Amino acid sequence: MSVLAILYVMIVILAGSCVQSALGFGTTMITMGFLPLIMEYSKAMGLSIVMVTISTIYISVKYRDSIRWAVMLPFLIPTAVICGIVNLLSAKVSSDVMYLLLGIMFVAVSIFFFVFSDKIHITPNPVSGTILGVICGICYGLFASGGPTAALYLLPATKSKKEYLATIQAFLCVNNIVVLVISLILGRLDMADLPMVGAGIVAMLAGTLLGLVIHNKIPASVFGKVIYAFVGVGGVWIIVSHLL
C-alpha cells in the first residue's frame, strides 16, 4: 500500500474514532463509507473492526465503573449471537452488493435520527432487548455497524452521558471482538496489512482522545446532527455511484 493510501486510511480512522468517542458510536459508519473506495469490502471491514475494538476497549476500561451491565445484557446476548451468524454468512455476498446495502443503511439511519428519534421512545426490557438485538445483530454482521440501534436502546436506560458512553462502549466492545475473531478466521486481514494496521492504531488513539474532549464540551445532539447529515449524504453518494 502506498504512502498516500496509508495517509488516507489514517485520516478516515481518525475521523471515525473521534465520532465514536464523542457520540458513543460511529467509527464503522465513517470507515465503511470511505475505506472500501481503496480496498476490498471484506478487508475494509476487518481493518475497521480492529480499530474500533481497540477504541472501545480503551473507553470501556476508562469508564468501567459506570457500565450498566444489568441493562445491557438482555440486548447484548441476542445481538452477539445474530451478529456472529450473519457475519459468517456475509462472506458469501459480493462486495458490490454489500457496499450498495451499506449506502441504503446510511440513508435510513440519517433519516431516522433527523425525523423519528424524538418521536419513538423504547422502554428497555427483555422483549425490546431481544427485538432490537436481532436487528442490531444483522446490522453488525453485515456492516460492522450496530451503534445506532444500540443508542436507541441504551440511551433511555442510562442516567447520564458518562453512563451511556461507558455502557454502549462495553456493548460494542463485546460484539467487536466477535466480529474480529470471525474476520481473522476468514482471512480478512493478513501480515501484509501490518503497516496499515499500525498507522491506523496511531490515528485511532489520536481520534479517541480528541473525541473524548469533544464529548465533554459539546452537546451530543448538536454534534450528532452534523454527523448524520454527513452520513446521509455519504449514503446517497454510494447509492448513486453504484446505479450510474
C-alpha positions as CSV (number, residue, x, y, z in Angstrom):
1,M,0.0,0.0,0.0
2,S,1.4,3.4,-1.0
3,V,2.1,6.2,1.5
4,L,-0.8,8.3,0.2
5,A,-3.2,5.3,0.7
6,I,-1.9,4.9,4.3
7,L,-2.4,8.6,4.9
8,Y,-5.9,8.3,3.6
9,V,-6.6,5.4,5.9
10,M,-5.3,7.3,8.9
11,I,-7.5,10.4,8.2
12,V,-10.6,8.2,7.8
13,I,-9.8,6.3,11.0
14,L,-9.0,9.5,13.0
15,A,-12.4,11.0,12.0
16,G,-14.2,7.7,12.8
17,S,-12.6,7.3,16.2
18,C,-13.3,11.0,17.1
19,V,-17.0,10.5,16.3
20,Q,-17.0,7.2,18.2
21,S,-15.7,8.6,21.5
22,A,-17.8,11.8,21.2
23,L,-21.2,10.2,20.4
24,G,-20.7,6.6,21.7
25,F,-20.7,5.1,18.2
26,G,-19.8,6.0,14.6
27,T,-16.4,4.6,13.8
28,T,-17.5,2.0,11.3
29,M,-20.1,4.3,9.8
30,I,-17.3,6.6,8.8
31,T,-14.6,3.9,7.9
32,M,-17.0,1.7,6.0
33,G,-18.2,4.7,4.0
34,F,-14.7,5.5,2.8
35,L,-12.2,2.6,3.2
36,P,-14.0,0.4,0.6
37,L,-13.1,3.1,-2.0
38,I,-9.5,1.9,-1.9
39,M,-9.7,-1.7,-0.7
40,E,-11.9,-4.8,-0.8
41,Y,-15.1,-4.5,1.3
42,S,-14.1,-7.5,3.5
43,K,-10.6,-6.0,4.2
44,A,-12.1,-2.7,5.0
45,M,-14.5,-4.4,7.5
46,G,-11.6,-6.3,9.0
47,L,-9.5,-3.1,9.5
48,S,-12.4,-1.2,10.8
49,I,-13.2,-3.8,13.4
50,V,-9.5,-3.9,14.6
51,M,-9.6,-0.1,15.1
52,V,-13.0,0.1,16.8
53,T,-12.2,-2.9,19.1
54,I,-9.1,-1.1,20.5
55,S,-11.0,2.1,20.9
56,T,-14.0,0.5,22.7
57,I,-11.7,-1.5,25.0
58,Y,-9.9,1.8,26.0
59,I,-13.1,3.7,26.7
60,S,-14.8,0.7,28.4
61,V,-11.8,0.3,30.8
62,K,-11.6,4.1,31.4
63,Y,-15.2,4.3,32.4
64,R,-15.7,0.7,33.7
65,D,-17.4,1.9,37.0
66,S,-20.2,3.5,35.0
67,I,-21.1,0.4,32.9
68,R,-24.8,-0.7,33.4
69,W,-24.3,-4.5,32.8
70,A,-27.9,-5.4,34.0
71,V,-29.4,-3.0,31.4
72,M,-27.1,-4.2,28.6
73,L,-27.2,-8.0,28.9
74,P,-30.8,-8.6,27.6
75,F,-29.8,-6.6,24.5
76,L,-26.2,-7.9,24.2
77,I,-26.9,-11.6,24.1
78,P,-29.2,-11.7,21.0
79,T,-27.0,-9.1,19.3
80,A,-23.8,-11.1,19.7
81,V,-25.4,-14.4,18.5
82,I,-27.1,-13.0,15.4
83,C,-24.0,-10.8,14.7
84,G,-21.8,-13.9,14.6
85,I,-24.1,-15.9,12.3
86,V,-24.8,-13.1,9.9
87,N,-21.1,-12.1,9.7
88,L,-20.2,-15.7,8.7
89,L,-22.9,-15.8,6.0
90,S,-22.0,-12.4,4.7
91,A,-18.7,-13.7,3.4
92,K,-20.6,-15.3,0.5
93,V,-22.2,-12.0,-0.6
94,S,-20.4,-9.9,-3.3
95,S,-18.6,-6.7,-2.3
96,D,-20.7,-4.6,-4.7
97,V,-24.0,-5.8,-3.1
98,M,-22.6,-5.2,0.4
99,Y,-21.5,-1.6,-0.5
100,L,-24.9,-0.8,-2.0
101,L,-26.7,-2.1,1.0
102,L,-24.4,0.0,3.2
103,G,-25.4,3.1,1.3
104,I,-29.1,2.3,1.8
105,M,-28.5,1.7,5.5
106,F,-26.6,5.1,5.9
107,V,-29.5,7.0,4.3
108,A,-32.0,5.1,6.5
109,V,-30.1,5.9,9.7
110,S,-29.7,9.5,8.8
111,I,-33.4,9.9,8.1
112,F,-34.3,8.1,11.3
113,F,-32.2,10.4,13.5
114,F,-33.4,13.5,11.9
115,V,-37.1,12.7,11.7
116,F,-38.1,9.9,14.1
117,S,-35.6,9.9,17.1
118,D,-37.7,12.4,19.1
119,K,-41.0,10.5,18.4
120,I,-40.0,7.0,19.2
121,H,-39.3,6.0,22.8
122,I,-38.3,2.4,23.6
123,T,-38.5,1.0,27.1
124,P,-35.5,-1.2,27.9
125,N,-36.7,-4.7,28.8
126,P,-36.1,-8.3,27.7
127,V,-38.7,-8.1,24.9
128,S,-37.5,-4.9,23.4
129,G,-33.9,-6.0,24.0
130,T,-34.4,-9.2,22.0
131,I,-36.2,-7.5,19.1
132,L,-33.7,-4.7,18.8
133,G,-30.9,-7.2,19.5
134,V,-31.8,-9.2,16.4
135,I,-31.9,-6.0,14.3
136,C,-28.7,-4.8,15.7
137,G,-27.0,-8.2,15.2
138,I,-28.0,-8.1,11.5
139,C,-26.6,-4.6,11.0
140,Y,-23.4,-5.6,12.9
141,G,-22.9,-8.8,11.0
142,L,-23.4,-7.2,7.6
143,F,-21.9,-3.7,8.0
144,A,-19.9,-3.9,11.3
145,S,-22.2,-1.0,12.4
146,G,-24.7,-1.6,15.3
147,G,-24.2,1.6,17.1
148,P,-27.4,3.5,16.0
149,T,-29.6,0.6,17.2
150,A,-27.6,0.3,20.4
151,A,-28.0,4.0,21.1
152,L,-31.8,3.7,20.6
153,Y,-32.0,1.0,23.3
154,L,-29.3,2.2,25.8
155,L,-29.8,6.0,25.8
156,P,-33.2,6.0,27.6
157,A,-31.9,3.3,30.0
158,T,-28.9,5.3,31.3
159,K,-28.9,8.3,33.6
160,S,-26.0,10.4,32.3
161,K,-23.8,10.9,29.2
162,K,-20.9,9.2,31.1
163,E,-23.1,6.2,32.0
164,Y,-24.4,6.0,28.4
165,L,-20.9,6.2,26.9
166,A,-19.5,3.5,29.2
167,T,-22.4,1.1,28.6
168,I,-22.5,1.4,24.8
169,Q,-18.8,1.1,24.6
170,A,-18.8,-2.1,26.6
171,F,-21.7,-3.4,24.4
172,L,-19.8,-2.6,21.2
173,C,-16.6,-4.0,22.6
174,V,-18.1,-7.5,23.1
175,N,-19.6,-7.5,19.6
176,N,-16.4,-6.1,18.0
177,I,-14.5,-9.0,19.5
178,V,-17.0,-11.5,18.0
179,V,-16.6,-9.9,14.5
180,L,-12.8,-9.6,14.9
181,V,-12.4,-13.3,15.6
182,I,-14.5,-14.2,12.6
183,S,-12.6,-11.7,10.4
184,L,-9.3,-13.3,11.4
185,I,-10.7,-16.8,10.8
186,L,-11.9,-15.8,7.3
187,G,-8.6,-14.1,6.5
188,R,-9.9,-10.6,6.1
189,L,-6.6,-9.3,7.4
190,D,-3.1,-10.8,7.0
191,M,0.6,-10.0,7.7
192,A,0.8,-7.7,4.6
193,D,-1.7,-5.4,6.3
194,L,0.5,-4.7,9.4
195,P,1.8,-1.3,8.2
196,M,-1.7,-0.2,7.6
197,V,-2.9,-1.5,10.9
198,G,0.0,0.2,12.8
199,A,-0.8,3.5,11.1
200,G,-4.4,3.1,11.9
201,I,-3.8,2.5,15.6
202,V,-1.9,5.8,15.8
203,A,-4.8,7.6,14.1
204,M,-7.3,5.8,16.3
205,L,-5.7,6.8,19.5
206,A,-5.5,10.4,18.5
207,G,-9.1,10.4,17.3
208,T,-10.3,8.7,20.5
209,L,-8.6,11.3,22.8
210,L,-9.9,14.2,20.7
211,G,-13.4,12.7,20.7
212,L,-13.4,12.4,24.5
213,V,-12.6,16.1,24.7
214,I,-15.5,16.9,22.3
215,H,-17.8,14.6,24.3
216,N,-17.2,16.6,27.4
217,K,-17.6,20.0,25.9
218,I,-20.1,19.9,23.0
219,P,-23.7,18.6,23.4
220,A,-24.0,15.3,21.5
221,S,-27.3,16.4,19.9
222,V,-25.6,19.3,18.1
223,F,-22.6,17.2,17.0
224,G,-24.9,14.3,16.0
225,K,-26.9,16.4,13.6
226,V,-23.8,17.3,11.7
227,I,-22.5,13.8,11.6
228,Y,-25.8,12.2,10.4
229,A,-26.2,14.8,7.7
230,F,-22.8,13.8,6.6
231,V,-23.7,10.1,6.8
232,G,-26.9,10.6,4.8
233,V,-25.0,12.5,2.0
234,G,-22.4,9.7,2.0
235,G,-25.1,7.1,1.7
236,V,-26.8,8.9,-1.2
237,W,-23.4,9.2,-2.9
238,I,-22.7,5.5,-2.5
239,I,-26.1,4.5,-4.0
240,V,-25.9,6.9,-6.9
241,S,-22.3,5.9,-7.8
242,H,-23.4,2.2,-8.0
243,L,-26.6,2.9,-10.0
244,L,-24.9,5.1,-12.6
